[in-house]
Amino acid sequence: MPFPLSEAPENVPLRIVEIRARGRGQARRLLEIGLTPSAVVRVVSKAPGPIIVEVRGARFALGRGHARRILVDVVRE
């Protein structure tokens, strides 16, 4: 069952199921950093402030508003 990236636990591999971006600018930014449907991501830190995510070997700070619009599911092996 997909859930928002903002609710994801730390250090668990997740697959992006859907991105509900607002407008082309937001969608473009997410695509540029590699956050695309089916990409595998991992939440590195959920400390107060932005969420730090790792995707394709790179780490990015992502605002909680953006993170709420990215639906993920736990990667099952």
Secondary structure, 3 states (H helix, E strand, C coil): CCEEHHHCCECCCEEEEEECCCHHHHHHHHHHCCCCCCCEEEEEECCCCCEEEEECCEEEEECHHHHHCEEEEECCC
